[in-house]
């Protein structure tokens, strides 16, 4: 059987595009995580910007609360409220516009758009993780959220209706769902 050159070129191109389309990207958090893959608090916007190779975008909400946001090359977006002296004591990790990009290298070894609710339940069982169903009016209708406390921080994981991780939030207090 002889392979036609055109067929061979198409096969190679298909393999290349399949690999790049479905490859996992990394968040490149590097020195922002400790040896246990946990985010180190407090941080400064400058340090986060330097590690991520991303410009810090500062903004305020309608109440005058200050925030910072970083958009990375991987497609990951990080944002945080700013505390006294612009310190970062909590962090949100999301992929904007519900893109189907798979991003790893996150705190606790989590992977957006790949970690499942079942895997997270097993991983965080030792912290008495609480799972709640999200209602139809939430950001991820019919999805779930998993919440646990470790040290001074609460971690909230949001999953879509396919039970894939869509958002990771590390905060100093639980956020009222009405605030979203």
Phi and psi restraints in degrees (value plus and minus 20) as a CYANA .aco file:
   2 UNK   PHI    -125.4   -85.4
   2 UNK   PSI     109.1   149.1
   3 UNK   PHI    -108.9   -68.9
   3 UNK   PSI     107.9   147.9
   4 UNK   PHI     -91.8   -51.8
   4 UNK   PSI     122.0   162.0
   5 UNK   PHI     -75.9   -35.9
   5 UNK   PSI     -58.0   -18.0
   6 UNK   PHI     -84.3   -44.3
   6 UNK   PSI     -61.6   -21.6
   7 UNK   PHI     -84.6   -44.6
   7 UNK   PSI     -61.4   -21.4
   8 UNK   PHI     -82.9   -42.9
   8 UNK   PSI     -63.7   -23.7
   9 UNK   PHI     -82.7   -42.7
   9 UNK   PSI     -63.9   -23.9
  10 UNK   PHI     -81.9   -41.9
  10 UNK   PSI     -62.6   -22.6
  11 UNK   PHI     -82.7   -42.7
  11 UNK   PSI     -64.1   -24.1
  12 UNK   PHI     -84.7   -44.7
  12 UNK   PSI     -64.0   -24.0
  13 UNK   PHI     -82.0   -42.0
  13 UNK   PSI     -62.8   -22.8
  14 UNK   PHI     -81.2   -41.2
  14 UNK   PSI     -64.1   -24.1
  15 UNK   PHI     -80.8   -40.8
  15 UNK   PSI     -63.8   -23.8
  16 UNK   PHI     -82.2   -42.2
  16 UNK   PSI     -68.4   -28.4
  17 UNK   PHI     -88.3   -48.3
  17 UNK   PSI     -55.4   -15.4
  18 UNK   PHI     -84.0   -44.0
  18 UNK   PSI     -63.2   -23.2
  19 UNK   PHI     -84.6   -44.6
  19 UNK   PSI     -65.8   -25.8
  20 UNK   PHI     -92.8   -52.8
  20 UNK   PSI     -52.1   -12.1
  21 UNK   PHI     -91.6   -51.6
  21 UNK   PSI     -52.8   -12.8
  22 UNK   PHI    -130.9   -90.9
  22 UNK   PSI      -9.8    30.2
  23 UNK   PHI     -95.9   -55.9
  23 UNK   PSI     129.6   169.6
  24 UNK   PHI    -105.7   -65.7
  24 UNK   PSI     116.5   156.5
  25 UNK   PHI    -120.0   -80.0
  25 UNK   PSI     143.7   183.7
  26 UNK   PHI    -135.8   -95.8
  26 UNK   PSI     126.7   166.7
  27 UNK   PHI     -95.3   -55.3
  27 UNK   PSI     -37.7     2.3
  28 UNK   PHI      33.8    73.8
  28 UNK   PSI      27.9    67.9
  29 UNK   PHI     -99.8   -59.8
  29 UNK   PSI     -40.6    -0.6
  30 UNK   PHI      18.0    58.0
  30 UNK   PSI    -129.3   -89.3
  31 UNK   PHI     -94.6   -54.6
  31 UNK   PSI     -18.7    21.3
  32 UNK   PHI    -104.1   -64.1
  32 UNK   PSI     -30.1     9.9
  33 UNK   PHI    -131.4   -91.4
  33 UNK   PSI     126.3   166.3
  34 UNK   PHI    -106.4   -66.4
  34 UNK   PSI    -193.9  -153.9
  35 UNK   PHI     -84.8   -44.8
  35 UNK   PSI     -39.9     0.1
  36 UNK   PHI    -114.6   -74.6
  36 UNK   PSI      -8.4    31.6
  37 UNK   PHI      44.6    84.6
  37 UNK   PSI      13.9    53.9
  38 UNK   PHI    -128.0   -88.0
  38 UNK   PSI     123.2   163.2
  39 UNK   PHI     -86.2   -46.2
  39 UNK   PSI     115.8   155.8
  40 UNK   PHI    -111.3   -71.3
  40 UNK   PSI     104.0   144.0
  41 UNK   PHI    -136.9   -96.9
  41 UNK   PSI     132.3   172.3
  42 UNK   PHI     -96.9   -56.9
  42 UNK   PSI     143.8   183.8
  43 UNK   PHI    -149.8  -109.8
  43 UNK   PSI     151.7   191.7
  44 UNK   PHI    -138.7   -98.7
  44 UNK   PSI     130.3   170.3
  45 UNK   PHI     -76.5   -36.5
  45 UNK   PSI     -56.6   -16.6
  46 UNK   PHI     -83.3   -43.3
  46 UNK   PSI     -64.3   -24.3
  47 UNK   PHI     -85.3   -45.3
  47 UNK   PSI     -63.3   -23.3
  48 UNK   PHI     -81.6   -41.6
  48 UNK   PSI     -65.0   -25.0
  49 UNK   PHI     -79.4   -39.4
  49 UNK   PSI     -63.2   -23.2
  50 UNK   PHI     -85.0   -45.0
  50 UNK   PSI     -66.0   -26.0
  51 UNK   PHI     -85.6   -45.6
  51 UNK   PSI     -61.4   -21.4
  52 UNK   PHI    -102.2   -62.2
  52 UNK   PSI     -32.1     7.9
  53 UNK   PHI      35.3    75.3
  53 UNK   PSI      25.2    65.2
  54 UNK   PHI    -157.7  -117.7
  54 UNK   PSI     120.2   160.2
  55 UNK   PHI     -90.8   -50.8
  55 UNK   PSI     118.5   158.5
  56 UNK   PHI    -100.5   -60.5
  56 UNK   PSI     109.5   149.5
  57 UNK   PHI    -127.1   -87.1
  57 UNK   PSI      96.4   136.4
  58 UNK   PHI    -114.9   -74.9
  58 UNK   PSI     121.4   161.4
  59 UNK   PHI    -175.8  -135.8
  59 UNK   PSI     148.8   188.8
  60 UNK   PHI    -147.3  -107.3
  60 UNK   PSI     130.2   170.2
  61 UNK   PHI    -110.3   -70.3
  61 UNK   PSI    -196.3  -156.3
  62 UNK   PHI     -82.7   -42.7
  62 UNK   PSI     -42.3    -2.3
  63 UNK   PHI    -113.0   -73.0
  63 UNK   PSI     -15.3    24.7
  64 UNK   PHI      61.8   101.8
  64 UNK   PSI     -11.6    28.4
  65 UNK   PHI     -92.1   -52.1
  65 UNK   PSI     117.4   157.4
  66 UNK   PHI    -112.6   -72.6
  66 UNK   PSI     120.9   160.9
  67 UNK   PHI    -156.5  -116.5
  67 UNK   PSI     141.4   181.4
  68 UNK   PHI    -153.3  -113.3
  68 UNK   PSI     128.1   168.1
  69 UNK   PHI    -159.4  -119.4
  69 UNK   PSI     124.3   164.3
  70 UNK   PHI    -152.4  -112.4
  70 UNK   PSI     108.9   148.9
  71 UNK   PHI    -129.4   -89.4
  71 UNK   PSI     103.8   143.8
  72 UNK   PHI    -119.6   -79.6
  72 UNK   PSI     145.4   185.4
  73 UNK   PHI     -85.5   -45.5
  73 UNK   PSI     -45.3    -5.3
  74 UNK   PHI     -92.3   -52.3
  74 UNK   PSI     -34.4     5.6
  75 UNK   PHI      82.7   122.7
  75 UNK   PSI     -27.3    12.7
  76 UNK   PHI     -98.5   -58.5
  76 UNK   PSI     121.9   161.9
  77 UNK   PHI    -140.9  -100.9
  77 UNK   PSI     112.1   152.1
  78 UNK   PHI    -135.1   -95.1
  78 UNK   PSI     122.3   162.3
  79 UNK   PHI    -170.1  -130.1
  79 UNK   PSI     137.3   177.3
  80 UNK   PHI    -176.3  -136.3
  80 UNK   PSI     129.4   169.4
  81 UNK   PHI     -93.6   -53.6
  81 UNK   PSI     131.4   171.4
  82 UNK   PHI    -125.6   -85.6
  82 UNK   PSI     112.2   152.2
  83 UNK   PHI    -111.2   -71.2
  83 UNK   PSI    -181.1  -141.1
  84 UNK   PHI     -76.0   -36.0
  84 UNK   PSI     115.7   155.7
  85 UNK   PHI      37.7    77.7
  85 UNK   PSI      11.8    51.8
  86 UNK   PHI      39.0    79.0
  86 UNK   PSI      11.9    51.9
  87 UNK   PHI     -98.7   -58.7
  87 UNK   PSI     130.2   170.2
  88 UNK   PHI    -126.4   -86.4
  88 UNK   PSI      94.7   134.7
  89 UNK   PHI    -137.5   -97.5
  89 UNK   PSI     -18.9    21.1
  90 UNK   PHI    -172.5  -132.5
  90 UNK   PSI     140.4   180.4
  91 UNK   PHI    -170.1  -130.1
  91 UNK   PSI     123.9   163.9
  92 UNK   PHI    -137.5   -97.5
  92 UNK   PSI     116.3   156.3
  93 UNK   PHI    -143.6  -103.6
  93 UNK   PSI     101.3   141.3
  94 UNK   PHI    -169.5  -129.5
  94 UNK   PSI     143.6   183.6
  95 UNK   PHI    -129.3   -89.3
  95 UNK   PSI      97.9   137.9
  96 UNK   PHI     -85.4   -45.4
  96 UNK   PSI     134.9   174.9
  97 UNK   PHI      39.5    79.5
  97 UNK   PSI       3.1    43.1
  98 UNK   PHI      33.7    73.7
  98 UNK   PSI      16.6    56.6
  99 UNK   PHI     -86.8   -46.8
  99 UNK   PSI     132.0   172.0
 100 UNK   PHI    -111.1   -71.1
 100 UNK   PSI      15.6    55.6
 101 UNK   PHI    -100.0   -60.0
 101 UNK   PSI     116.1   156.1
 102 UNK   PHI    -117.2   -77.2
 102 UNK   PSI      99.6   139.6
 103 UNK   PHI    -146.7  -106.7
 103 UNK   PSI     100.8   140.8
 104 UNK   PHI    -126.7   -86.7
 104 UNK   PSI    -189.6  -149.6
 105 UNK   PHI      57.7    97.7
 105 UNK   PSI       1.1    41.1
 106 UNK   PHI    -110.1   -70.1
 106 UNK   PSI     148.6   188.6
 107 UNK   PHI     -72.2   -32.2
 107 UNK   PSI     127.6   167.6
 108 UNK   PHI      44.0    84.0
 108 UNK   PSI      -7.8    32.2
 109 UNK   PHI      54.4    94.4
 109 UNK   PSI      -3.3    36.7
 110 UNK   PHI     -94.3   -54.3
 110 UNK   PSI     136.8   176.8
 111 UNK   PHI    -152.5  -112.5
 111 UNK   PSI      95.9   135.9
 112 UNK   PHI     -85.5   -45.5
 112 UNK   PSI     118.9   158.9
 113 UNK   PHI      47.7    87.7
 113 UNK   PSI      -4.1    35.9
 114 UNK   PHI    -160.0  -120.0
 114 UNK   PSI     -63.2   -23.2
 115 UNK   PHI     -82.2   -42.2
 115 UNK   PSI     113.2   153.2
 116 UNK   PHI    -119.1   -79.1
 116 UNK   PSI     141.9   181.9
 117 UNK   PHI     -79.4   -39.4
 117 UNK   PSI     -62.4   -22.4
 118 UNK   PHI     -82.1   -42.1
 118 UNK   PSI     -62.9   -22.9
 119 UNK   PHI     -83.1   -43.1
 119 UNK   PSI     -62.3   -22.3
 120 UNK   PHI     -86.0   -46.0
 120 UNK   PSI     -58.9   -18.9
 121 UNK   PHI     -77.8   -37.8
 121 UNK   PSI     -65.3   -25.3
 122 UNK   PHI     -86.3   -46.3
 122 UNK   PSI     -64.9   -24.9
 123 UNK   PHI     -82.9   -42.9
 123 UNK   PSI     -58.6   -18.6
 124 UNK   PHI    -126.8   -86.8
 124 UNK   PSI      -5.8    34.2
 125 UNK   PHI     -76.5   -36.5
 125 UNK   PSI     -58.4   -18.4
 126 UNK   PHI     -85.4   -45.4
 126 UNK   PSI     -34.6     5.4
 127 UNK   PHI    -121.6   -81.6
 127 UNK   PSI      -5.0    35.0
 128 UNK   PHI      34.8    74.8
 128 UNK   PSI      27.9    67.9
 129 UNK   PHI     -79.2   -39.2
 129 UNK   PSI     117.0   157.0
 130 UNK   PHI    -126.1   -86.1
 130 UNK   PSI     109.3   149.3
 131 UNK   PHI    -129.1   -89.1
 131 UNK   PSI     112.3   152.3
 132 UNK   PHI    -150.7  -110.7
 132 UNK   PSI     125.7   165.7
 133 UNK   PHI    -101.0   -61.0
 133 UNK   PSI     119.3   159.3
 134 UNK   PHI    -107.9   -67.9
 134 UNK   PSI     125.1   165.1
 135 UNK   PHI    -106.6   -66.6
 135 UNK   PSI     154.5   194.5
 136 UNK   PHI     -82.8   -42.8
 136 UNK   PSI     -43.9    -3.9
 137 UNK   PHI    -110.5   -70.5
 137 UNK   PSI     -16.5    23.5
 138 UNK   PHI    -103.9   -63.9
 138 UNK   PSI     155.2   195.2
 139 UNK   PHI     -82.4   -42.4
 139 UNK   PSI     -52.6   -12.6
 140 UNK   PHI    -145.4  -105.4
 140 UNK   PSI      59.0    99.0
 141 UNK   PHI     -73.5   -33.5
 141 UNK   PSI     115.9   155.9
 142 UNK   PHI      46.4    86.4
 142 UNK   PSI      -9.8    30.2
 143 UNK   PHI    -106.5   -66.5
 143 UNK   PSI    -181.3  -141.3
 144 UNK   PHI    -160.8  -120.8
 144 UNK   PSI     141.3   181.3
 145 UNK   PHI    -149.8  -109.8
 145 UNK   PSI     122.8   162.8
 146 UNK   PHI    -138.8   -98.8
 146 UNK   PSI     108.1   148.1
 147 UNK   PHI    -146.5  -106.5
 147 UNK   PSI     116.2   156.2
 148 UNK   PHI    -168.7  -128.7
 148 UNK   PSI     140.6   180.6
 149 UNK   PHI    -135.9   -95.9
 149 UNK   PSI     112.5   152.5
 150 UNK   PHI    -155.4  -115.4
 150 UNK   PSI      97.1   137.1
 151 UNK   PHI      46.5    86.5
 151 UNK   PSI    -150.6  -110.6
 152 UNK   PHI    -109.4   -69.4
 152 UNK   PSI     -23.9    16.1
 153 UNK   PHI    -135.7   -95.7
 153 UNK   PSI     125.8   165.8
 154 UNK   PHI    -116.6   -76.6
 154 UNK   PSI     119.3   159.3
 155 UNK   PHI    -136.5   -96.5
 155 UNK   PSI     108.4   148.4
 156 UNK   PHI    -139.2   -99.2
 156 UNK   PSI     103.7   143.7
 157 UNK   PHI    -129.1   -89.1
 157 UNK   PSI     107.7   147.7
 158 UNK   PHI    -126.8   -86.8
 158 UNK   PSI     112.6   152.6
 159 UNK   PHI    -140.0  -100.0
 159 UNK   PSI     125.9   165.9
 160 UNK   PHI    -101.5   -61.5
 160 UNK   PSI    -193.9  -153.9
 161 UNK   PHI     -90.5   -50.5
 161 UNK   PSI     -29.0    11.0
 162 UNK   PHI    -118.4   -78.4
 162 UNK   PSI     -13.1    26.9
 163 UNK   PHI      45.0    85.0
 163 UNK   PSI      11.3    51.3
 164 UNK   PHI    -121.5   -81.5
 164 UNK   PSI     118.7   158.7
 165 UNK   PHI     -84.4   -44.4
 165 UNK   PSI     106.4   146.4
 166 UNK   PHI    -136.7   -96.7
 166 UNK   PSI     -42.9    -2.9
 167 UNK   PHI    -172.7  -132.7
 167 UNK   PSI     122.0   162.0
 168 UNK   PHI    -146.6  -106.6
 168 UNK   PSI     105.5   145.5
 169 UNK   PHI    -150.2  -110.2
 169 UNK   PSI     103.7   143.7
 170 UNK   PHI    -135.4   -95.4
 170 UNK   PSI      93.4   133.4
 171 UNK   PHI    -151.6  -111.6
 171 UNK   PSI     143.4   183.4
 172 UNK   PHI    -106.6   -66.6
 172 UNK   PSI     -33.8     6.2
 173 UNK   PHI    -169.1  -129.1
 173 UNK   PSI     139.7   179.7
 174 UNK   PHI     -90.9   -50.9
 174 UNK   PSI     119.0   159.0
 175 UNK   PHI    -112.4   -72.4
 175 UNK   PSI     111.3   151.3
 176 UNK   PHI     -83.6   -43.6
 176 UNK   PSI     107.1   147.1
 177 UNK   PHI     -77.0   -37.0
 177 UNK   PSI     -47.1    -7.1
 178 UNK   PHI     -88.8   -48.8
 178 UNK   PSI     -37.7     2.3
 179 UNK   PHI     -92.6   -52.6
 179 UNK   PSI     -41.1    -1.1
